[in-house]
Amino acid sequence: MCGAEPINCFPVLVNILSNTFLRLFNSTARIRVWNDPIHNLHNPSVGHEVFFICLTYMLNLAAGLPPLFAVSNMEDYKVKSI
């Protein structure tokens, strides 16, 4: 009943237990449980959005780090620590 991956076993176990409890109470209803944890990765637009968010972050980081090093070196020069 369970696949090789442990992430698939919990929904199957919940389904078995839920249906067992329903049968104990003489119910004809059934509960269906499925697992689709990463369904958005099949959509290519999500990959593009994540790429552009990371690219924007990296460009901002690259633009902000050189002035930080320059200011640090100027402060060291002013106090003559070099």
N, C-alpha and C positions, 0 to 999 in steps of 0.2 A: 504494500500500500504506500510506503514511503519511497521517495526517490533517493538517490545517492547523496543529495545535498540536505543538510540538516534544516535549512530554512523552509523546506517543503513539508517536513514532518509535523510541525505544530498545527498548521491548518487542517491537515488530515486527521490528527488526533482530536482536535476540537469538533470536527465533523462527526467522527465516530461517537464521541461521548454525547454530543447533542442529540443525535438520532437515537442513541441507546436510551437516554432519559425520556425522549418523546415516546418511545415504544413502551417503556415501563408505565407511563401514564395513559396508555391505550389511545394515543393520538395517531391520526392518519397523516398528519403533516410531516414534512421532512425539511431539514435544514441543509442548504448547500453552501459550502465554503470553498473559496478559491483564493489563490495567492498570485499576485502580480506586483511584486515590489518595485520594479523599475520599468514601468510602462512608458515613461516619457522619453527614454533613450532611443526608441524606435523612430521618434519624430526628428527629422534632420534640423528643423529650425531651433530646437532646444540646444543642440550641439553648437550651432552658430552663435546663439546668444551667450552661451557659456564661454566660447572662444573670445568673443568681443568684450565681455566683461573682464576676463583675465588679461586681454591685451591692453585695455584701458588702464587697468590697475598697474600693470608692469610699466607702461609708458609714463604714468604719473610718478611711479617710484623712481624710474630712471631719470626723470626730469628734476626730482627733488633731492636726490642724493649728492650730486656734485657740488651744489652750493653749500651743503652741510659740511663737506670735507674742506672746502675753501675757507669757510668761516672758522672752522676749527684750527686750520693752519695759521690763519691770521691772528687768532687769539694766542696761539703758542708763540708767534713771532713778537707780538706786543709785550708779552711777559718774559721774553728771551729764554724760553725753556728749551729751545733747540740748540 
